Amino acid sequence: MTHWRLNPTCQLHWRCWDSDYILFNVASGQTHFLNDLGAFTLELVAEQTLDKEALLEALALRFEDFVIDDELREYVATMLEDLDNLGLIEPVP
């Protein structure tokens, strides 16, 4: 099972307005716009490496209206791929 962590080369600067997050990565020079789910995911993987199931459980605890079902699993899998493609997180073997 793949575990995820924050990409150690990232140098992140955050700004938040309501539930909208703007993230600037000094290392890449890129700016990213995140929702609550993406921002919380980055916070979690910055603290510890997590696999998708542990991440789903943490998200369900944080966002009380979340139900871990196939739709949420698919959404989180896609989000992890997107964050990886942006260079913000990376898989840990």
C-alpha positions in Angstrom: 0.0 0.0 0.0 1.3 3.4 -0.9 2.0 5.9 1.8 2.2 9.7 1.1 4.3 12.5 2.6 4.8 16.1 1.9 7.5 16.6 -0.8 10.5 17.6 1.3 11.7 20.1 -1.4 8.5 22.2 -0.9 8.7 25.6 0.7 5.1 26.5 1.3 3.5 29.8 2.1 -0.2 29.7 2.9 -3.0 32.3 2.8 -6.6 31.5 3.7 -9.8 33.4 3.1 -12.9 31.6 4.4 -12.5 28.1 2.9 -10.3 29.1 0.1 -6.6 28.4 0.4 -3.8 29.9 -1.7 -0.6 28.1 -1.5 2.7 29.4 -2.9 5.6 26.9 -3.3 8.8 28.8 -3.3 10.8 25.8 -4.6 8.7 25.5 -7.8 7.5 29.1 -8.1 4.0 27.8 -8.5 0.8 29.1 -6.8 -2.0 26.6 -6.1 -5.6 27.1 -5.1 -7.0 24.5 -2.7 -10.3 23.7 -1.0 -10.5 22.6 2.7 -10.0 19.0 1.8 -6.8 19.6 -0.2 -5.4 21.9 2.5 -6.2 19.5 5.3 -4.6 16.7 3.4 -1.4 18.6 2.9 -1.4 19.4 6.7 -1.8 15.8 7.5 0.9 14.4 5.3 3.2 17.2 6.5 2.9 15.8 10.0 3.3 12.1 9.1 3.2 9.7 6.2 -0.2 8.3 5.6 -1.8 5.7 3.4 -5.1 6.4 1.6 -7.2 4.5 4.2 -5.6 6.4 7.2 -6.1 9.6 5.3 -9.8 8.8 4.6 -10.3 8.1 8.3 -8.7 11.4 9.3 -10.8 13.3 6.8 -14.0 11.6 8.0 -13.1 12.7 11.6 -12.4 16.3 10.5 -15.3 16.7 8.2 -18.2 15.2 10.1 -20.6 14.9 7.1 -18.1 12.7 5.2 -19.0 9.1 4.7 -16.3 6.8 3.6 -17.8 5.3 0.5 -16.6 4.5 -3.1 -17.2 8.1 -4.2 -15.0 9.6 -1.5 -12.4 6.9 -2.1 -12.2 7.8 -5.7 -12.2 11.6 -5.0 -9.3 11.2 -2.5 -7.3 8.9 -4.9 -7.7 11.5 -7.7 -6.7 14.3 -5.3 -3.6 12.4 -4.2 -2.6 11.9 -7.8 -3.2 15.6 -8.5 -1.1 16.7 -5.5 1.6 14.3 -6.6 1.6 15.7 -10.1 1.9 19.2 -8.7 5.0 18.1 -6.8 3.4 18.9 -3.4 3.4 15.3 -2.1 5.2 12.1 -3.0 4.8 8.4 -2.5 6.9 6.7 0.1 7.8 3.1 -0.8 
